[in-house]
Amino acid sequence: MNWYEVENPDTIASPALLVYPDRVTANIRSALQIAGMADGKGAERLRPHVKTHKMRAVTELLLAEGIVAFKCATLREARMLANAGARDVLLAYPLVGPSVQRLAELRDQYPAVRFACLIDNETAADRLSASFVASPLDVYIDLNVGMNRTGIKPADAPALYDHCQSQPGIRVVGLHAYDGHIRDTDLTDRARRTDESFTLAAGVQQAIADAGGETLPLIMGGSPSFSMHARRPGLELSPGTFVFWDAGYAQMLPDQPFVMAAVLLMRVISIVDPQTICLDLGHKSVAAENPLPRVVFLNEPGAQPIGQSEEHLVVRVEDSSPYQPGDVWYGVPVHICPTVNLYDQADVVVNNQWTGRWEVTARGH
């Protein structure tokens, strides 16, 4: 029996998200080994991003391996981390509107947890400072090293640091630079581009120190780039997708040691014609932001998705006659992170047996 198959699939309604804890743990240990390549301090350097899994149960697997610092994108994820026992939580997303007050409330509820967030402009710094004067908030300056999404231009970052020194409600404790735009399959190209992004971030770090400031800690590296950044001692590393991996990164980054640890279970629901069948895997069940194929079939590798709607996935096969409604298919999503967010629960599989369910604790916003 293949590793992904379930001996008792009748216990699982489809479509379903399956999670394999043994493979998740193997991925965590691979990440720790990579993170420790420069100085042996894997758990100390790793700050996983939990946007991929959003599950307390997976957080507990990370904690069990000695990881205590995390990165997240939403306040629900931050609360999930605090509940699970994380010690250090970086909310790596700009805080605007009511989110500022919600973070203050979260800090009050979990005083043993060190919370921090990102800033990339003076307006945000001033607003945060005004909200946290009574108990200053730790912040990281977010640097734009090529992602062009959030972050201040590196050349302007020292001035933002200086401005923050006059703000009583915040403390700049580090620098953050996400280079998720670097996804080169060629290792030489990936190494060159990560060197370029690191040079930009390290230049800010040095400029602040040379002007009399601190030598600020630096967080870099998502799943595609962190193995390159791991060679640099002193950096914190913040991959996320590694815990589950997916078909997109498996194809793009064949050098990475991670294994598939999350699979979609679906069923045939209709036979359309001699070469066409329909599955119960619609837009609502797998991340739909990419073009087809959005899932790679494990037990039917020759099948080709040709159309999808909210609840249906139409697939072309060589011959549909062997298939019957109810047949179980397994597939790996091209993009796992938003796929997880579509499920309330994940079905847990150990040694090809369904063993229970894990709540997707921080689903939504």
C-alpha positions, 0 to 999 in steps of 0.5 A: 500500500502506498504511504498516502492511502487510507485503509479505512477511507469510508470513515472520511467524507470527501473532499478532505484534507489528510495530514500525516504526523510522522511525515510532518515530524520528519520535515520539521527535523529536516528544517532543524538540520538545515537551520543548524548547518552554520552553528548547530543551533537549529532550534534557536535559529528557526522561527517557522511561519504558521500560515501554512498549517494554522493548527495547534496540533502541528504547533505542538509538534514544532514545540516538541522539537524545541522550537519556541519562536514563531511567525504568523500573519493573522491575530487568530494565528497569534492567539493559536500560538499563545494557547499552544505555549509559544514564547515568542510570536512575531505578527509579520503583517502591517497592523491597521484599524482595530487590529492594533487594539486587538493585539494589545488585548492579546498581550494582556491575556498572555503576559508570558508571551513576547509579541512583536509586529512589523513596521515599515513607515513613520505613520504606523510607528507613531500609531503603534507608539501611541497605543502602547505607551503604557507597555512598549511593544517590540517591533521589527523594521520590515525591509523590501529586498525585492518582494515589492509587497510590504517593507521600506526601501533599505536606503530609507530604513536607518532614518525610520530606525532613528525616528522610532527612537523618539517613540516611547511606545515601541522598541525596535528589536530587529530587522525583517526581510522576506524574499519570497520572490526568489524561487529559482530552481537553478541553485546557482541562480538562487544562491546569487539572488539570496546573496543580493537580498542578504546584502541589502538587509545586512547593509541596513544592519551595519548602517544602523550600528555604524550610526551608534545604534544596536546591531539588530537581529535579522530574520530572513528566508522563506521555504525556497530561500532559507536553506541558502540563508542558513549558511550565514551564522546569526540569522533567524530563518522563517520558512513555513510551507516546509511542514506540509510541502506541496506539489508546486515547491516539490517541482520548483525546488527539487533540492529541498529534502522535504516530503509531502505531508498533506494530501487531498482525498476526493472521490469520483462523482460522475462519469461524463463520457468515455474520456471524462470524469468528475471529482468532488474537488471544487474551488472551495476545496483546493487553492484556486489562485493558480491555473490548472492543474491545481492538484497533482494526482498521486494514484492517477498520475495520467489524469488531467484536470480540464475544468473546475467550478465551486464543487466540481473538478472535471478530469480527462482520462484515457479511458473512463470505463474502469472508474465508478462513482465513489472511487477514491483519489488522492492528490497533492495541492500545488499550493498548500497554504491557502488550501488548508484555510479552506478546511475546518479540520484535517483527517489524521493518517498514521500507518495508513489508518485514519486515527482522528481529526485535527482542528484547523485552529486559526482558519480565517482571519 
